[in-house]
Amino acid sequence: MSKNVVDVEVASDDTPIESPPQAPPLRKPGIKAYFKELWSRSIDSPRERRYIRKLDWYLFSYIMMGYFIKYLDQTNTNNAFVSGMKEDLRLYGNERNLLNTYFNMGIIVGTVPSQLIQLQYIRPSVWIPSCELTWSLLVMAMAGAKNVETLYALRFFVGLLESCSFPGYASLLGSWYGPTQLGKRVAFFEQSSALASMFSGYLQAALHKGMNGHGGLAGWQWLFIFDAIIGIPIAIWGFWAIPDLPSNTRAFYLNKEDRKYGIQRMERIGRAAPRKLTWKSLKKVYTSWQLWAFIVPYTMVANASSGTQYFNLWLKSEKFSVEMVNIIPTAGSAIQVVASFLFGAISDFTGQRKHAANSVMVILMISNIILSIWNVPRAALLFAFFLSYVGISAQPIIISWGHELTQHNAELRQLLVATGNIFTYVFSAWLPLVLFPTYDAPKYDYGYQILLLFGGISIASTYLLDYLYKRELKRNKTRVTESGLVVIVEQENHRVPDAPVVSPETNRATAVERERGN
């Protein structure tokens, strides 16, 4: 093998030899660069990056703000209760739990009808902001309540109107984002609730200190007024920010090419477009094994982490000031945000939804074990309460997994979270009254023990869901999407051009290895 020979001129002793130019030192990427890479590492095409950037800027940012005000208005009574409302309205029984129960009843009644309205009659870009605007006005009216009965009625209707939001937002995300992008965004979307909890605590502490008694109103009354003021402009922005669905969008920020690209992109991913809803298709949804197998882990995960709601009651029993009772739990909300993004990103990167969710549940079970024992040092209880916030990060992983398992059926996908939400709120409507009666606070006889049981059931049910889905793959024609996800091909819904259809036996080793949720 020949070698290239290069003649080198040797300098004399009195000729200075110049050093070769040095390459500029490599700069270590900063946190912003790492975050950007983690957020969009699965998006290779410049065309798709531009498209996703538009969705993030308008749709996703609105969903973050919309769920922020949803959760702010859902939980503001908890902050108001420990900030003077209890004493002003003489709420010395189980009224705190009943305020949440009436809200939950509104959610239960409205969830499925609200989703059917969005599927069949009114565009999400009209329906969701209209509901948000109306419930914000009702929240403002809560400031004028003179008795708890008025609050019960208002809480019911706030819950009824809020029933459109969580399943509606989840459905919108599932209709626009692919499997390698969905987990992180659902995690962030859900963590708007943590940001809302943090903000509500800081806001109530500031209002109690600075505006208590101003205008003849107590600090807790000002909280309801400020929450409404925050919510109204966000609701109005929703009329323009929500793009509806790829198949019928008229969003101002998506041009003709974007709209065509969006439909083609969902076809490549394997996500079916919605069809006209009929009684036959509705019956098919509610007799499918996917719906009921999904509901069990979804409901158990949501309720297993509900112990965070009683953190402020323990703090109040420990004689912390009103300001600190509202502020300390915000550290838990910060833990929730970090954990949710971390586990959401891991589940997106690895595709192991089941294992990511169960890792979270193991952490939550450790928290509930400590809280069940209770007679431990004060620092251990504080640690357990903070640790319980990690458990909330399992729910967005379960939601992302559910969207992937039902890609072939748009109607099932649309009603999956909505129906799961009903069961979650059915549990929430009566469980606190039995497990966490207000008059027993802060120590409960068997509340945290039952939450520990819910954690165990959730882990077992994810294995059942995984088994049933893999069995379904063996019985149907499947294909591997461009993201490596194995999906069922349902011929009457759609036919994806140039998409290889594989039998369960064909390419099974590769398909199962890359399957999301394995």
Secondary structure, DSSP 8 states (H G I E B T S, - for coil): ------------TTS---------------HHHHHHHHHHTT---HHHHHHHHHHIIIIIHHHHHHHHHHHHHHHHHHHHIIIIIHHHTT--SSHHHHHHHHHHHHHHHHHHHHHHHHHHTS-HHHHHHHHHHHHHHHHHHHTT--SHHHHHHHHHHHHHHHTTHHHHHHHHHHHHS-HHHHHHHHHHHHTHHHHHHHHHHHHHHHHHHHTTTGGG--HHHHHHHHHHHHHHHHHHHHHHH----TTT---TTS-HHHHHHHHHHHHHHT--------HHHHHHHHT-HHHHHHHHHHHHHHHHTGGGGGHHHHHHHTT--HHHHHHTHHHHHHHHHHHHHHHHHHHHHH--HHHHHHHHHHHHHHHHHHHHH--S-HHHHHHHHHHHGGGGGHHHHHHHHHHHHTTT-HHHHHHHHHHHHHHHHHHHHHHHHHHS-GGGTT--SSHHHHHHHHHHHHHHHHHHHHHHHHHHHHHS-EEE-TTS-EEE--TTT---TT--EE-SSTTHHHHHHH-TT-
